[in-house]
C-alpha cells in the first residue's frame, strides 16, 4: 500500500509524506512521555483527571516539537553523520521542520492553557524554554545533558501540578520531587550516552551510565519493598478474631498487606523490565562500545522510560494505571522497529 502524502507545496517544494513527518518527530517515542505526567500526578494523589490528560497531550506535542527542532538545528551535522534522516535526505525541507516545531509548540502551550489554565502554563512555559534552548544552543555544550534531564524533570512536575487541588501547588510539587528526580537521573544517563552514538564511546561511559541506571532502579523499587515488608509485619502482629496465629502470619491475611505486596510486585516488575532492557543494552555497549551498540543503548533508554514510569506510578499507589502504562512498553518496542526513536 502506498504511503499517504500530505501536500505542503509552496511553489516547487516537494510533497512531504506522513511517514517522513512521523520519522521527523520520532512519533513512537512519544509513548514515553505520558508516563512522566502520570508518575507526577500519581505522586500528587490524582493520577487521572481532566487536567492530567490535558497535560499529557501538551507534553506529547512539546516532545514532538523538540524532535523536529532538533533536526532543524542539526541539519548540517546530520548531513554528514545521519544522512538518512528526513531533513538531510531532502524528504522534509529544513524550513518545514522549523514550521512543524513551531506549530507543535503552539499546540502544546494551547493544550496546557486549555486544560490547566494559568497553572498549566506555569508548567508548560519553562519546559518549552528548556526544549528550545537545548536544541538551538545547549545540546553540544557541557550543559546539554543537564538541560535534557531538566526537561524530563519538569515534565514530571507538570503532572504533579496538573493533579494539585486548590491551594495545593507547593504540596503537589513536593510530592512529585522524588519521581521527577529519578526520571531526571535516567535522562541524564541517556543524554551522556547519546553523545557517542556515531563514533562509539570509551568503556567508562557505558560503565558509569549502567551504574547510574542500576542505582535509579534500586532507588525506585526499595521504598515499595520496605513498605510491603513493614505492612506484612504489622498485619501479622495485629489481632484478628477467629483466626489462628498461623493464619494471621500469612501475608495475604491482611487487606493492607495484600495491597502493599501487590504494589511492590508491580514496582519490582517495572524496575526489572527497566534494567532488563536498558541495562542489558548498556552492558552490551560496555563489552563492545561501538557506535552501533551505543545507539541501541540510547534507543533502549528512550523506551526504558516506560517501565521506569510504571514502577514510579505504582510506587505512589496507582497500580491499575501503572499496569496500563506497562502494557505500552512492548507496543513501543514494536513500533520502534519501524520508526527509530533516536
Buried (B, 14 or more C-beta within 10 A) or exposed (E): EEEEEEEBEEEEEBEBBEBBBBBBBBBBBBBBBBBBBBBBBBBBBBBBEEBBBBBBBBBBBBBBBBBBBBBBBBBEEBEEBBEEBBBBBEBBBBEBBBBBBBBBBEBBBBBBBEBBEEBBBBBBBBBBEBBBBBBEEBBEEEBBBBBBBBBBBBBBBBBBBBBBEEEBBEBBBEBBBBBBBBBBBBBBBBBBBBBBBBEBBEEEBBBBBBEBBBEBBEBBBBEBBEBBBEBBEEBBEEEEEEEEEEEBBBBEBBEEBBBBBBBBBBBBBBBBBBBBBBBBBBBBBBEEBBBEBBBBBBBBBBBBBBBBBBBBBBBBBBBEBBBBBBEBBEEBBEBBEEBBBB
